[in-house]
């Protein structure tokens, strides 16, 4: 009999993130600093044109001192245009 893997709900993910002890080295990473803003863009820009979403994603990465990876952000922008939130 194969074990069943249950998918985590959004609530479970948020609770686990909340309960996870802080890791200073992780918190110092640009990706972690940008994560809340990127998730917000994923929610607020759903179904908007990918070009508009891309501009917002690049601005979010730059706001925390990062250098945007245009190829990766273009893929994320296309997902957000389709109504998905890759940062949730």
C-alpha positions in Angstrom: 0.0 0.0 0.0 1.4 3.3 -1.0 1.5 6.2 1.5 -0.7 9.1 0.6 0.8 12.6 0.6 -1.6 15.3 1.6 -1.1 18.7 0.1 -0.6 21.5 2.5 -3.3 24.1 2.7 -2.3 27.8 2.5 -3.2 28.0 6.2 -0.9 25.2 7.1 2.0 26.8 5.2 1.4 30.1 6.9 1.3 28.5 10.3 4.4 26.5 9.7 6.2 29.7 8.5 5.0 31.6 11.5 6.2 28.8 13.9 9.6 28.3 12.2 12.4 29.8 14.3 14.1 32.8 12.6 17.3 32.1 10.8 19.4 35.2 10.5 21.4 34.0 7.4 18.2 33.2 5.6 16.5 36.5 6.5 19.5 38.3 5.1 19.0 36.8 1.6 17.4 39.1 -1.0 14.9 36.5 -1.9 13.6 36.3 1.6 13.4 40.1 1.9 11.5 40.4 -1.3 9.2 37.4 -0.6 6.3 39.4 1.0 6.2 42.0 -1.7 6.4 39.4 -4.5 3.5 37.5 -2.9 1.5 40.7 -2.7 2.2 41.4 -6.4 1.0 37.9 -7.2 -2.3 38.6 -5.5 -2.9 42.2 -6.6 -1.7 41.8 -10.3 -3.5 38.5 -11.1 -4.8 38.5 -14.7 -3.0 41.8 -15.6 -0.7 41.8 -18.7 2.6 40.1 -18.1 4.5 43.2 -19.1 2.9 45.2 -16.3 3.5 42.4 -13.8 7.1 42.2 -14.9 7.7 45.9 -14.1 6.2 45.4 -10.6 8.3 42.3 -9.9 11.5 44.0 -11.0 10.8 47.0 -8.8 10.2 44.7 -5.8 13.5 42.9 -6.3 15.4 46.2 -6.7 13.7 47.7 -3.6 15.6 45.2 -1.4 18.9 45.7 -3.2 18.7 42.8 -5.6 19.5 42.5 -9.3 16.4 41.1 -11.1 16.7 38.0 -13.1 14.6 39.0 -16.1 14.2 35.5 -17.5 12.9 34.1 -14.2 10.7 37.1 -13.5 9.2 36.9 -17.0 8.1 33.3 -16.3 6.6 34.4 -13.0 4.8 37.3 -14.7 3.3 34.9 -17.2 2.0 32.7 -14.4 0.5 35.7 -12.6 -1.1 36.8 -15.8 -2.7 33.4 -16.0 -4.1 33.8 -12.5 -1.6 31.7 -10.6 0.5 33.1 -7.7 3.9 31.4 -7.7 4.9 33.2 -4.5 1.9 32.0 -2.4 
